[in-house]
């Protein structure tokens, strides 16, 4: 219901991936909105923009875990691009 809207806002900014919260404040007239936000990747996605995908495997398609940046880390005794050798 447009008659019940107190305020509207639009913002655009660059967000970096991370666990840290950013704080912001929107003030118009006598109203004030304080809010926090952060940008985190979904599970198995890493890197700036969450563009690196790595899901740990232990099957015929690979034997590996994923590092902090989404790099493949072969399980003990395995080698190769996807740790299948």
N, C-alpha and C positions, 0 to 999 in steps of 0.2 A: 504494500500500500504506500504509494509515494507521499501521501500526507503525513505519514509517520516517520519518514526518514529524517534523522537528525543532521547527518552530514555525509558527504561522499568524498572519496579521494582516489587518486590514481598516482602511482609512483613507478619508477623504473630505475633499477640499479643493478650493478654487477655483484653477484653473490659468489663467494668462494665456498667450495665444499669443506665442511668441517663440523666438529662437535660444538664449537663456540657459538653462543647465542649473540645476535646483534640486537640492540635496543633502538627503538624509535618512538617518536611522539608526533601526533597529529593534533593540532589545535585550531579551532574555528570558533570565534565568538566566545561563548561561555562553556563550550564543550572541549574535552580533552581525551584523547585516546592514547594510552601507552601500550605498546606491544613489543613482543620479542619474536624473533624468527631465526631460523637456521636452514641450511641446505645440506642434507645428508643423502648419500646414495642408498638405493635399495640393496638388499642382500645380494652378494655376488658381483656387484658393480663397484669399480674403483676409479680413482684418478679425477683430474679436473673435468668437470662436466659429466662424470660418471660414465665415461665412454669405454672403459676397459672392463671386459667381462671375464670372470674366472670363477668357476664352480668346482670345488674339490671333487676328485673322482677316485674310485678304486674299483675299476672294472675293465673290460676289454678295450675301452676307449682311452684309458690313462690311469696312472697311479700317482696322484699328486695332491698337494694342498696349495693354498694361495698365500702369497706374502702380503704385506701391508699395502703395497701399491698394485696388487693384482697379478704379480708375476707368479709363474708356475714354479713350484718347488717340488722336485721329484721325491717320492717316498724312498726310503733306504733300499738300495739294490736295483733301482730303476733309473733309466736315462733316456735321452732323446727328446725331441721337441715337445711331445705330449706324454713323456715318461712311459712309453709302451715297449721299450727294449730292455 
